[in-house]
Amino acid sequence: MKALEQLARPNIWRLKPYSCARNEYSGRSATTFLDANENPYNAPYNRYPDPLQAELKAAVAKVKGVPAENIFIGNGSDEAIDLAYRCFTRPGADNVVAIAPTYGMYKVCADINDVEYRAVNLDEGFRLNAEKTLSACDENTKLLWLCSPNNPTGNSLDRSEVETILDLFDGIVIIDEAYSDFSKAKTFRHDIAKRPNLIVLNTMSKAWGCAALRLGMAFADKAIVGLFNKVKYPYNINLLTQQLALKALQDPFQVDKWVKTILLERERMADAFGLLPICNKVYPSEANFLLVEMADANAVYDYLIGKGIVVRNRSSVTLCGNCLRITIGSKSENNELLSALRQYGG
Ligand SMILES: *Cc1c(COP(=O)(O)O)cnc(C)c1O
């Protein structure tokens, strides 16, 4: 890879970040805080939260098996996605490469940051083709976006193709593992020690059941974590989120139980969709959703809306013609969907 100094935006590399009161004093022994113009009343909400979330990172480090210094915590993964653009890409000059179809935020953040977005279609079966993906890169390609298991296709990307990209691409590779808790595929987050150009994203929004908290994680070399920390808002994770996330992290077995149930339901739903005459194809999934090709996705989508059931219509997405992306819900939600689909047109 290129040196980080060459990849980072020059103004960000040089940036001297805002130093907030809670950054300047981080000792443990003080008892009287008169440094941040806070109100002395209304504890605990009167105090600014820890800007670097030390306690939370220690808990994440334990659960995820990644050293705390290699963890960035963001206001959802979406913050880390945007920070990758703001730290590494020069507006109007640089470009990024991404697989297609994939999660829409990579493109939206590229557009917001005025960065060219080069989408490379996945092969048959939504398989990653390293050679084809790398051939879209040039000397101004700073980021390469991968998502595994991929949204909206549901499959994991082939590990050896991902490794080829990691070996050969000279910029930053981001692997979004938002759905990895639902997959048996080996995570890439333990590879960050030997791969200084790799960022792995995780979130508490899916398997952890905490979408409302807005908490995402990026695992990377500490030099990259340092760049993200310079650019983020000083208090990007509020106190309530830090406290509730810490509580959730203390019970990882709850997540395992949810995941087991959801995976059983996913198999049941895949079989049931396969038997519906209006359904052409159920794609294999390693996530908590199924991509399903319908005979007429728009009609089924509208019909379901009429019944108060909302799925995601992906029929206008590259390679996803006539496809709906259907989240695996609770048993009763899933049954409600199935009974509606069985009555369709009948
Ligand atoms: C849902 C999802 C996320 C989660 O984003 P948050 O901002 O953490 O809620 C990230 N990446 C992908 C691919 C997703 O589908």
The ligand as a Tripos MOL2 file, in Angstrom:
@<TRIPOS>MOLECULE
LIG
   15    15     1     0     0
SMALL
NO_CHARGES

@<TRIPOS>ATOM
      1 C1        -27.6490   -1.6780    8.2540 C.3       1 LIG1
      2 C2        -26.2710   -1.5040    7.7010 C.ar      1 LIG1
      3 C3        -25.3210   -0.7520    8.3870 C.ar      1 LIG1
      4 C4        -25.6670   -0.1160    9.7020 C.3       1 LIG1
      5 O1        -25.4970    1.2280    9.7230 O.3       1 LIG1
      6 P1        -25.6260    1.9680   11.1320 P.3       1 LIG1
      7 O2        -25.3390    3.3840   10.7620 O.co2     1 LIG1
      8 O3        -24.5700    1.3840   12.0350 O.co2     1 LIG1
      9 O4        -27.0040    1.7320   11.6500 O.co2     1 LIG1
     10 C5        -24.0510   -0.6490    7.8770 C.ar      1 LIG1
     11 N1        -23.7080   -1.2680    6.7390 N.ar      1 LIG1
     12 C6        -24.5980   -2.0170    6.0680 C.ar      1 LIG1
     13 C7        -24.1710   -2.7200    4.8360 C.3       1 LIG1
     14 C8        -25.9060   -2.1420    6.5090 C.ar      1 LIG1
     15 O5        -26.7830   -2.8670    5.8100 O.3       1 LIG1
@<TRIPOS>BOND
     1     1     2 1
     2     2     3 ar
     3     2    14 ar
     4     3     4 1
     5     3    10 ar
     6     4     5 1
     7     5     6 1
     8     6     7 2
     9     6     8 1
    10     6     9 1
    11    10    11 ar
    12    11    12 ar
    13    12    13 1
    14    12    14 ar
    15    14    15 1
@<TRIPOS>SUBSTRUCTURE
     1 LIG1         1 GROUP 0 **** ****
